[in-house]
Amino acid sequence: MSAGEKGTRQRGGPAGASREQSALGVALDFLRLLWAVDHGLQRRSKRMEVELGVTGMQRIVIRLIGRYPEIAAGRLAELVHVHPSTLTGVLRRLVDRGFVQRDRDAEDARRSKFLLLPPGETIDATQAGTVEAAVRRALARMPPETIDAARTVLAALAEELGRSDR
């Protein structure tokens, strides 16, 4: 066994993965992987803030505004699966920093519409170093049916977690 193989096994790589899964059970093993994904998202998001000036969440919001100009805050909150009050802070920071413009809806003054400003358009076009780029690279290595299965599992988990909050 090479030093690299030995190190992989000791860290719970492929040889140790099935033993860990059986020892932990399916739910705990899956949760462990979700925490690893969450940790990775948080780390990449912090690095994005330093390198690009926006967090992962802020960039997703910018990307959505770029796709749906004049989108309402409520619709944005639905798309990113966060409470509207959480999104309010994200949008306020993006407006304050000149990435996004907030306009009142002419038909309903209680609603705001959002548009990208030139700095936001630059962030929208940026690919390197983003959470999205890392996800895109990982998904490119997977067959479509695996991605579809993962989407199904994650959607069911999100639904169940949402249900348990009620």
Backbone torsions as a table, in degrees:
resi	resn	phi	psi	omega
1	MET	NA	134.2	-179.8
2	SER	-77.7	165.4	178.7
3	ALA	-61.9	-37.7	179.5
4	GLY	-65.0	-41.0	179.1
5	GLU	-66.3	-42.5	179.9
6	LYS	-60.8	-44.2	179.0
7	GLY	-62.6	-38.5	179.8
8	THR	-64.7	-44.0	-179.6
9	ARG	-64.5	-39.9	-178.2
10	GLN	-67.1	-29.6	-179.1
11	ARG	-90.9	9.7	178.3
12	GLY	82.0	31.8	177.6
13	GLY	-71.4	-157.1	-173.9
14	PRO	-53.3	-42.3	-178.0
15	ALA	-67.9	-34.9	-178.1
16	GLY	-90.9	-11.0	-174.3
17	ALA	-63.3	-45.5	-177.5
18	SER	-68.3	-35.3	176.2
19	ARG	-64.5	-43.8	179.0
20	GLU	-63.1	-42.8	-178.3
21	GLN	-62.1	-44.7	-178.7
22	SER	-69.3	-33.6	179.2
23	ALA	-71.3	-33.8	-176.4
24	LEU	-90.0	-26.6	-172.5
25	GLY	88.7	159.9	-173.7
26	VAL	-61.7	-46.8	-175.2
27	ALA	-65.1	-46.7	-178.4
28	LEU	-68.0	-38.7	178.0
29	ASP	-64.2	-42.4	178.9
30	PHE	-64.4	-43.0	178.7
31	LEU	-62.1	-39.0	177.1
32	ARG	-59.0	-41.8	178.9
33	LEU	-69.2	-37.8	176.8
34	LEU	-62.1	-40.7	177.6
35	TRP	-63.7	-36.6	177.4
36	ALA	-64.0	-41.2	177.5
37	VAL	-64.4	-46.5	179.4
38	ASP	-58.6	-44.3	179.3
39	HIS	-61.7	-43.7	178.4
40	GLY	-62.6	-41.0	177.8
41	LEU	-62.3	-43.8	-179.7
42	GLN	-64.6	-43.1	180.0
43	ARG	-64.4	-46.3	-179.6
44	ARG	-65.6	-36.6	179.5
45	SER	-63.2	-43.9	178.6
46	LYS	-64.0	-39.8	178.5
47	ARG	-66.0	-38.7	176.8
48	MET	-60.8	-39.9	-179.2
49	GLU	-62.0	-40.4	179.1
50	VAL	-70.4	-45.0	-173.0
51	GLU	-84.2	-36.2	-174.7
52	LEU	-111.4	-17.1	-179.5
53	GLY	91.4	2.6	177.0
54	VAL	-138.2	152.1	175.4
55	THR	-81.9	172.9	176.5
56	GLY	-58.9	-45.2	179.2
57	MET	-63.3	-42.9	179.7
58	GLN	-62.3	-39.1	-179.8
59	ARG	-68.6	-38.9	177.2
60	ILE	-60.1	-43.7	178.7
61	VAL	-62.2	-43.9	177.1
62	ILE	-60.3	-44.5	-179.7
63	ARG	-61.2	-41.5	180.0
64	LEU	-68.4	-40.9	176.6
65	ILE	-63.2	-36.9	176.5
66	GLY	-63.8	-34.7	178.9
67	ARG	-79.9	-31.2	-176.3
68	TYR	-128.8	73.4	179.4
69	PRO	-56.4	143.4	-178.6
70	GLU	67.9	25.1	178.0
71	ILE	-69.2	145.8	178.5
72	ALA	-83.2	152.3	-179.3
73	ALA	-59.1	-40.5	180.0
74	GLY	-61.1	-40.8	178.6
75	ARG	-67.8	-39.6	176.1
76	LEU	-59.4	-44.9	179.6
77	ALA	-59.4	-41.4	177.3
78	GLU	-62.1	-44.4	-176.2
79	LEU	-65.3	-35.7	-179.0
80	VAL	-97.1	3.0	175.6
81	HIS	58.4	46.7	174.9
82	VAL	-127.9	160.4	176.6
83	HIS	-68.2	142.1	179.5
84	PRO	-52.7	-34.8	179.6
85	SER	-66.4	-32.5	175.7
86	THR	-66.4	-43.4	-178.5
87	LEU	-67.7	-30.7	179.4
88	THR	-55.6	-45.3	179.0
89	GLY	-65.5	-41.2	178.5
90	VAL	-61.3	-47.9	-178.8
91	LEU	-64.9	-39.7	179.3
92	ARG	-60.2	-44.1	179.1
93	ARG	-64.3	-39.9	179.9
94	LEU	-66.7	-37.8	176.8
95	VAL	-67.7	-48.2	-178.6
96	ASP	-59.3	-32.7	-176.9
97	ARG	-92.9	3.3	173.4
98	GLY	81.4	17.6	177.8
99	PHE	-86.9	-30.4	-171.4
100	VAL	-134.2	145.8	174.6
101	GLN	-108.4	134.8	178.3
102	ARG	-107.4	126.0	177.0
103	ASP	-123.9	145.1	174.1
104	ARG	-75.0	140.4	176.1
105	ASP	-69.5	126.9	-178.1
106	ALA	-63.6	-28.9	-178.1
107	GLU	-87.1	-24.3	-177.9
108	ASP	-145.9	101.4	-175.3
109	ALA	-63.2	-16.0	177.7
110	ARG	-77.4	-19.0	-178.3
111	ARG	-96.9	145.3	174.1
112	SER	-114.9	147.9	174.6
113	LYS	-115.6	148.4	-175.9
114	PHE	-124.0	139.8	178.6
115	LEU	-132.1	151.8	176.0
116	LEU	-81.5	139.9	170.1
117	LEU	-95.9	167.4	-177.1
118	PRO	-49.7	-44.2	177.0
119	PRO	-62.3	-33.8	176.4
120	GLY	-67.9	-36.8	177.1
121	GLU	-64.0	-36.1	177.2
122	THR	-64.4	-45.2	178.3
123	ILE	-64.3	-39.2	178.9
124	ASP	-59.2	-37.8	-177.3
125	ALA	-82.6	-17.5	-177.1
126	THR	-68.4	136.6	178.4
127	GLN	-118.4	-48.1	-173.0
128	ALA	-61.0	135.7	174.8
129	GLY	80.1	10.1	-177.1
130	THR	-98.9	160.2	173.5
131	VAL	-58.2	-44.2	-178.4
132	GLU	-58.7	-41.2	179.3
133	ALA	-63.5	-41.0	178.4
134	ALA	-64.4	-42.7	178.3
135	VAL	-63.7	-44.1	179.8
136	ARG	-58.8	-43.4	179.4
137	ARG	-63.6	-43.1	179.9
138	ALA	-64.4	-44.0	-179.2
139	LEU	-66.8	-31.3	179.4
140	ALA	-63.7	-22.4	179.4
141	ARG	-87.1	-3.8	-174.5
142	MET	-109.6	143.7	173.8
143	PRO	-70.8	151.0	-177.3
144	PRO	-53.3	-37.3	-178.7
145	GLU	-67.9	-29.8	176.3
146	THR	-70.5	-40.8	177.8
147	ILE	-63.9	-43.3	178.5
148	ASP	-61.6	-42.0	179.0
149	ALA	-64.8	-42.0	178.8
150	ALA	-64.0	-41.0	178.3
151	ARG	-61.2	-41.3	179.2
152	THR	-63.6	-45.6	179.7
153	VAL	-64.1	-47.0	-178.7
154	LEU	-65.3	-36.8	177.8
155	ALA	-65.5	-42.2	178.6
156	ALA	-64.7	-40.4	178.9
157	LEU	-65.9	-44.4	178.1
158	ALA	-60.8	-41.8	179.0
159	GLU	-63.6	-44.4	-179.1
160	GLU	-65.3	-43.3	178.5
161	LEU	-63.8	-38.7	176.6
162	GLY	-65.1	-38.2	-179.9
163	ARG	-66.7	-39.5	-176.5
164	SER	-70.5	-15.5	177.3
165	ASP	-79.2	-16.4	-175.5
166	ARG	-85.2	NA	NA
